[in-house]
Amino acid sequence: MDSWWREDFTALDKKLVEALGRKQQGQQPAPLPPCAFYDLNVLAFHPQQLCDEYKNPAGDDAHVYFFSPRNPPSDGGETRPPGTTVDGGTWKICYSIPVTAPAPAGGIIGHKTTLVLYAEGSDTGSEWGMDEFNTLESADLCLRRVYKRDKRWKDEERRRQNSPWPVMRERLLLQLRTSFASAPALLEKKERELDVAWARYWNQ
């Protein structure tokens, strides 16, 4: 994937997490053209219905985002299993990466999780993907974007899945937790540094 494309989306990811943070605090997010925002429970709709009914005035190539509850209640008042849609489909996590603030401040400000929709009873991922943004707060409100996965997205997904870095990261985490078990504050600092390095690797 072209580096300019990843860099462009990395900068946008930061702005999206910041917009979500303002929304969680009851404030109106600053305009972020050409993005369009709606308040909607994404799991109550099939992705095709969302794409058909919610458009971006800037054009079909401009993104539409939804401020959405992470685990909304069903019509009967009970919470559905996480990621389950009203028609029985399931959004399954593909990968998750930290979103970091730019230098010199740095630091993790949230996470971006990419999911794929699986139809009820199917073991094969559909053509639909979703990006979910979360801040470091424990709020139940997240920011989501639903889209059809094209070749560029699938190439990036394959690059991440074939990377040795996730395994290396788990080994490094185990080493850190063993070495700094008696120093929790230092361990927390080292884990944050590892997450920042992970984010930089993904966005190369």
Backbone hydrogen bonds, N-H to C=O, Kabsch-Sander energy under -0.5 kcal/mol:
donor,donor_aa,acceptor,acceptor_aa,energy
6,R,2,D,-1.4
7,E,3,S,-2.6
8,D,4,W,-2.2
9,F,5,W,-1.7
10,T,6,R,-2.2
11,A,7,E,-2.0
12,L,8,D,-1.7
13,D,9,F,-2.5
14,K,10,T,-1.6
15,K,11,A,-1.5
16,L,12,L,-2.4
17,V,13,D,-2.3
18,E,14,K,-2.2
19,A,15,K,-2.2
20,L,16,L,-2.3
21,G,17,V,-2.3
22,R,18,E,-1.9
23,K,19,A,-2.0
24,Q,20,L,-2.6
25,Q,21,G,-1.2
26,G,23,K,-1.7
27,Q,22,R,-2.9
35,C,32,L,-2.2
36,A,63,H,-1.8
38,Y,65,Y,-1.9
40,L,38,Y,-0.7
40,L,67,F,-1.9
42,V,40,L,-1.1
44,A,41,N,-1.7
45,F,42,V,-1.7
49,Q,46,H,-0.7
50,L,46,H,-1.7
51,C,47,P,-2.4
52,D,48,Q,-1.9
53,E,49,Q,-2.2
54,Y,50,L,-2.4
55,K,53,E,-0.7
59,G,56,N,-2.4
62,A,59,G,-1.3
65,Y,36,A,-3.1
66,F,144,R,-2.8
67,F,38,Y,-3.0
68,S,66,F,-0.8
68,S,142,C,-2.5
70,R,140,D,-3.4
74,S,78,E,-3.5
77,G,74,S,-1.9
80,R,72,P,-1.0
84,T,81,P,-1.9
85,T,89,G,-2.6
86,V,43,L,-1.5
88,G,85,T,-1.6
90,T,118,Y,-2.6
91,W,83,G,-2.8
92,K,90,T,-0.7
92,K,116,V,-2.8
94,C,114,T,-3.4
95,Y,114,T,-1.3
97,I,112,K,-2.5
99,V,110,G,-2.9
100,T,98,P,-0.5
101,A,107,G,-2.6
105,A,102,P,-0.6
106,G,102,P,-2.1
109,I,99,V,-3.0
110,G,99,V,-1.2
111,H,134,N,-2.7
112,K,97,I,-2.9
113,T,132,E,-3.0
114,T,95,Y,-2.8
115,L,130,M,-3.1
116,V,92,K,-2.4
117,L,128,W,-2.1
118,Y,90,T,-2.8
119,A,124,T,-0.5
122,S,119,A,-2.4
126,S,117,L,-3.1
129,G,147,Y,-3.2
130,M,115,L,-2.2
131,D,145,R,-2.3
132,E,113,T,-3.0
133,F,143,L,-3.3
134,N,111,H,-2.4
136,L,109,I,-0.7
142,C,68,S,-2.9
143,L,133,F,-2.0
144,R,66,F,-2.6
145,R,131,D,-2.0
147,Y,129,G,-2.4
149,R,127,E,-3.4
150,D,148,K,-0.7
154,K,150,D,-2.2
155,D,151,K,-2.6
156,E,152,R,-1.8
157,E,153,W,-2.5
158,R,154,K,-2.4
159,R,155,D,-2.1
160,R,156,E,-2.1
161,Q,157,E,-2.4
162,N,158,R,-2.1
163,S,160,R,-0.9
168,M,164,P,-2.1
169,R,165,W,-3.2
170,E,166,P,-2.0
171,R,167,V,-2.0
172,L,168,M,-2.5
173,L,169,R,-2.5
174,L,170,E,-2.0
175,Q,171,R,-2.2
176,L,172,L,-2.6
177,R,173,L,-2.5
178,T,174,L,-1.6
179,S,175,Q,-2.7
180,F,176,L,-2.7
181,A,178,T,-0.7
183,A,180,F,-1.5
187,L,183,A,-2.4
188,E,184,P,-2.5
189,K,185,A,-1.7
190,K,186,L,-2.3
191,E,187,L,-2.4
192,R,188,E,-2.0
193,E,189,K,-2.1
194,L,190,K,-2.0
195,D,191,E,-2.1
196,V,192,R,-2.2
197,A,193,E,-2.1
198,W,194,L,-2.2
199,A,195,D,-2.4
200,R,196,V,-2.1
201,Y,197,A,-2.0
202,W,198,W,-2.4
203,N,199,A,-1.6
204,Q,201,Y,-1.5
